[in-house]
Amino acid sequence: MGKLKAKDIGKIKPKSKCCKKSTRCVKCPVVLHRLGKQDCRSMCKKDFQKVLDKARKR
């Protein structure tokens, strides 16, 4: 999948179920929902990475 960019959030198709791992994967529906609630398109790369890390934590 490579590096994730803020503009690609809307294009990712979520998996059917959460993977239940300690750090969620990027395609997890929970992570994509949390990122969708943020305004990721207007963020710089550094801010987007912080929001992504927070969304993936358990």
Secondary structure as UniProt FT lines:
FT   HELIX           6..11
FT   TURN            26..27
FT   HELIX           29..37
FT   HELIX           40..42
FT   HELIX           45..56
//
